[in-house]
Amino acid sequence: MTTAEFNLTCPSMLEDGTIPEEYTCDGNDLSPALSWRAAPVGTRSFALLMDDRDAPGGAFTHWLVWDMKAGTLELQQGEAPDGVLGTNDFDWQGYGGPCPPRGHGSHRYRFRIFAVDVDRLGLPAGSMRREFEAALVGHVLAEATVTGRCERY
């Protein structure tokens, strides 16, 4: 018997494809629609991280969300998640779209969804990535990723 693997999709782009402008700093800076399926048994909540691994100063965090209810299987375009928002590297809570330096080449943006074995990670709103990652240790049942690209000329 074959079982489905935990997966994440973004209907507006193909894996490793170009992120549409409306989701970037040059567009409307809207968060894209995302959906995930086949979370493992025991999943009690979800957490989300979006980052740019090609940023000049190292990984740049664009979006942090945790404590999304286990029944949540998608986010609509521009929708505020039902979870707790962390502070991104733009220094605000919520989604900050791709905005690589002009002429820096193509950057890869990873959207990562984590199936978590607790209802709450115990982090206050506005926590930073380091606290988010520390709180996830020992609680991630599965992780799924979708990657898009953005380049500014």
N, C-alpha and C positions, 0 to 999 in steps of 0.2 A: 504494500500500500504506500502511495506517495503522499506526503504531507506538504502543504504549501509553506513556503518560507516567508518570514516577516519581510514585508517590502514597503517601500515608500515611492510614490509617484507624484509627478507634477505635470498635470495635463497640458500646460502651456509650453512645455519644452521637452525635448528628448534628452535622455541621459547623455551628458557631456556636450549638449547643444547650447546654442546661444540663449541667454536669458532675455526675453522680450523687454524692450526699453521701458514700458510702463511700470516695470518692477524695479527700475534703477533710479539713481539720483538725477538722471537726465530726463526721466519720464515723470510719472505720478508717484513714484516711490511707494507703490502698493505692494503688500505682501502677496505672493502668488498662491493660488489654490494648491493644496497638498492633500493627499489621501494615503492611508496606510492600511494594510490588511495582514491577516494571519499572525496576530500577536500571540505569543506563547501563553499556555495555561499558567495562571498565577499572576498575570498582568493586572495591576491595581491602579496604575496611572501611566501617563506618558510625559516625556520631557523632550524638548526640541532645542536644537542648537544650529545656527547658521553661521558659517565663518568663511573668510577668504584666506586660504593657506598660502597665497602668493603675494600677500601684502609686503611692502618694503621692510616694515619693522617686525615681521613675523605674523603669526596668525592674528587676524582681526575679526573680532566678534561682531556680527550684525544683528543677531536675534537670539534671545534666551527666553524659554518658557518652560515651566514645570508645573507639576500637580494638575495636569489635564486629566479629567475623569477617564476611567478605563473604557467607557462607552464611546468616547470621542474617536472617530475614525477619519475625520477630515477637517480641514479648515478651508473656508471659501475665500476667494480673492478679497483682500483688504479686511478680512474679518479679524476682530480682536479675539484671541483664544480665550477659552474659559479657565485657563490656568493663571499662574502667578508669573509676572513679567520681571525679568532681570534687566540690569543695566548693560547696554551694549557699549562698544568702544567709541561710539559717537557721543557717549555720556548721556543717553536718555533711555527710558524704558520703552520697549516695543521694537518694531521692525525698522531697520535702516537698510535700504537697498544697496546693491552693488554700486560702487563709485570709485573704481581704481584710478590711480593717477593717469592723466592723459599721456599717451606715448609709452606707457610702461609695459605694453603687451597684454596678452590675454590672461585673465585671472580666473582661477577655478573657485567656485562658490559651492560649498557643501551644505546641504540641508540634511541633518541627522535627527532621526526620531529614535527615542529610547523607550523600550517597554520596561517599566519599573515595578518592582515587587512590593511597594508601599503606596498608600494613598497620598501621603505628603512627605516631601523631603525635609521639611522643617526649616526651610530657608525663608527669610522675610523678602517681600517685594523689593526689587532694586539691588539684590545681591549681584555680585560680579561673577565672571566665568570661573575663577579659581575656587570660589565657594560652591558654585554649581557642580563643578567636576568632583570636588571633594565629597559633596553630599551624595553623588551618584555611586561612589565606590561601594561595591558589595550589593548593589540594588538593581543592576541592569541585567534583565533576563535576555534581551536581544536588542540589536541595533540595526537600523536600515538607513541607507543613504541614497540620495539622488544629488548629482552634481551638474551645475550649469556653468557656462562661461560668459564673461563680459570683458569687453575691451573698449577703451575710450581713446579717440584719436585727437 
